Amino acid sequence: MEEWKEKSDKEIQKIADQIRNASEGIPIPEELHPEAVRKRLEKQVKKGQTRRAFRIYGGAAAAAMAVLVVWSGVRHSYVGKGYSAAQDAVFEEIVEEEEAAAETCAPPEEGNEEEPIRTAESYQEIYDRLTEYAYEESKFLEREMTAGVSGADGGTGDIRDLASNAAPKDYSETNVREAGVDEADITKTDGTYLYTAAADTGSIQIIRAADLKVCAKIKAQGTDRIEELYVENDRLTVLASGAATELSLDRDGLYDSGYRTETSVTVYDISDPEVPKELGRITQEGDYRTSRVSDNYLYLFTDCFKQKKEAEDVGSYIPRMNGELLASDCIYLPGTQAGGHYLLISSVNLANPSKIADSRGILCSSSETYISGQNIYLMQTRYESGSGTERTEVFKFRFFSGMIRAKAVGLVSGSVKDSFCADEYDGNLRIVTTCQKGWEPVCALYVLNEDLELIGSLENVAFGETVRSARLMGDVGYFVTFRNTDPLFCVDLSDPTAPVVLGELKVSGFSGYLHPFGEGKLLGMGQEADESSGRITGGKLSMFDISSPEEMKELDRVVFKNTDLANLFDYRSVLADPDKNIIGVCLERWDNGTQSVNYQIFCYDEEKGFVRQLDYSMLSGKNDLYTEKVRGLYIADTLYLVSPMEISAFSMKDGYEKAGTLVFDGETFVSASGQR
């Protein structure tokens, strides 16, 4: 033991010297000075067991070096940019938090309960977990079939989170869930060009907005299908999916062929949009689920199902990130089982898009994901067959400068409709759920602290009704329930330990999406319904006065009889800008098997209510327009409607007079006159 201690002392001193030399000329926080790091390392070693000492020492030393790199990078990024001492102190706190995160990412100690979600120690452990689950699943199905009870559907909800992006630009941006956290979409603009994959041809077309000229096309690689894209800071980021074939050996030494799904991220320099240049590409196994961009890092989420074979065939049950097997200590094993389903998360620095900055996998079957400015929340529904109830398990991950770390696990009653039913505020997570009470549904709101511990709740709201939409905004939350009518509830969340209903408004139908629309107003998009039977009769726009929560009012409504609002299928397609006073809706109707699609533009007038300004027929007599791919966006005073069939421009200052059209000829967009 003494011999080992002497050796470790020398190694600690060596690390301390390296940190001291590397940090010359860089002002770093007191807690990261070499002597402070040395003391922390010694403390970690003393706390551990002899047979685990080298693991502890290695993890702590690696954490210290990682923090030095992070701090150096942060300081390098902000030195000379006019940041105050107070702001520097904030960065120091962030570095201290990330040091703790780096330490907790080291392999956990035996009996160490600090890791909220334990990572695997080996591929064999993951194989054993999957084998155990397969056995338990077969027994569960056997019991359910015997009892004549079917399991609950975990849901296949995709993440279409949104909120208004408040950037002062004279062009519309994708309607996103969290301000400052960008989301991909099929059509984007930078104010000069349109970038669209809406034609579903395996290519992105770059169109100069001023004259609707196709300036460039980018084809997907191989058989890949382009999913979505980002445009920001002279970078075009393309997300695509495809399949890769692979061979594996079975126990008899015979080759077995198969394929795996794969998602790619390719970044292009578009400083000259007419000559895009590829800068880098990475791949991640699995089907594309969603992505986010924050602080120049892209975070990619994929769903990956692995059908395990033999324990030696590691590739059959371990996912690949950029062609390499994901390390076992980057795979989280929560207490609940999920078969071979992984949710994979990776980060890519868009300034260096040829490699993955960090990657994590979690064995879970989450159906909803909410991503705040700092945290990722994965929500999965757990159905308890014995009691017939549903509960939502929440996994929380912190992200910062490309790093991804598990932070907490929580549990609430009921199921979550979509990501709008979750929201982070002042470090707390608020969740609106639909629970089951006996044979009837009932709604609830829960507040969890930063460790996902329950600190407040509001239960037994709207007995017999289900949650249809929610919007949680600061100290106030709104959610809509529905059975035959639409109660809009307003909840006071100023005291997170004691949420209180301030008021409710009952109107016919329900709002499936809520959007803030200026001071004291809330826009609702949804469906009208018969008040006595609850039967859906068409789409609906509502404008609510929420200036007095106790006396909310529906100021005006527009009903689209026997018509659906296509925007409800993908919230990123919503065009609603209170500053521009513009509301766009895509309407779909079927008559005797014939589809008709109209895009309508409204403004809201304090005296007249909703005023229709444009009603444009996008399709006539053809049944092949995917309405969820229609986008309305504006640049200055021009409105552009982009669909898989055409791109049309309208002059907003001239009463929405049509200013030009491109039609899709099966390969590219061409002008209405046929000239490319």
Salt bridges, closest charged atoms under 4 A:
GLU6 OE2 - LYS10 NZ 3.82
ASP9 OD2 - LYS5 NZ 3.24
ASP17 OD1 - ARG20 NH1 2.86
GLU35 OE2 - ARG20 NH2 3.05
GLU42 OE2 - ARG38 NE 3.37
ASP88 OD1 - ARG75 NH1 3.06
GLU97 OE1 - ARG398 NH1 2.86
GLU98 OE2 - ARG398 NH2 3.51
GLU99 OE2 - ARG40 NH1 2.82
GLU110 OE1 - ARG51 NH2 2.64
GLU110 OE2 - ARG52 NH2 2.98
GLU121 OE2 - ARG55 NH1 3.89
GLU125 OE2 - ARG118 NH2 2.55
ASP158 OD2 - ARG160 NH2 2.76
ASP161 OD2 - ARG292 NH2 2.66
ASP170 OD1 - LYS580 NZ 3.13
GLU173 OE2 - LYS169 NZ 3.33
ASP182 OD1 - LYS188 NZ 3.52
GLU183 OE1 - ARG292 NH1 3.82
ASP185 OD2 - ARG631 NE 2.84
ASP200 OD2 - LYS629 NZ 3.51
ASP211 OD2 - ARG208 NH2 2.77
ASP224 OD2 - ARG281 NH2 3.23
GLU227 OE2 - ARG225 NH2 2.68
GLU228 OE2 - ARG160 NH1 3.55
GLU228 OE2 - ARG572 NH1 2.73
GLU246 OE1 - ARG260 NH1 2.90
ASP256 OD2 - LYS309 NZ 2.91
GLU262 OE2 - ARG260 NH2 3.74
GLU274 OE2 - ARG208 NH1 3.20
GLU285 OE2 - LYS306 NZ 2.70
ASP303 OD1 - ARG289 NH2 3.03
ASP303 OD1 - HIS341 NE2 3.14
GLU310 OE1 - ARG251 NH2 3.01
ASP358 OD1 - ARG360 NH1 2.89
ASP358 OD2 - ARG405 NH1 2.93
GLU384 OE2 - ARG391 NH1 3.80
GLU393 OE2 - ARG382 NH1 3.69
ASP418 OD2 - LYS417 NZ 3.06
ASP423 OD1 - ARG177 NH2 3.56
ASP423 OD2 - ARG430 NH2 3.05
GLU440 OE1 - ARG483 NH1 3.70
GLU528 OE2 - ARG557 NH1 2.52
GLU554 OE1 - ARG557 NH2 2.79
ASP570 OD2 - ARG160 NE 3.95
ASP570 OD2 - ARG572 NH2 3.05
ASP570 OD2 - ARG631 NH2 3.25
ASP591 OD2 - ARG589 NE 3.36
GLU606 OE2 - LYS521 NZ 2.91
ASP665 OD2 - ARG676 NH2 3.30
GLU667 OE2 - LYS217 NZ 3.87
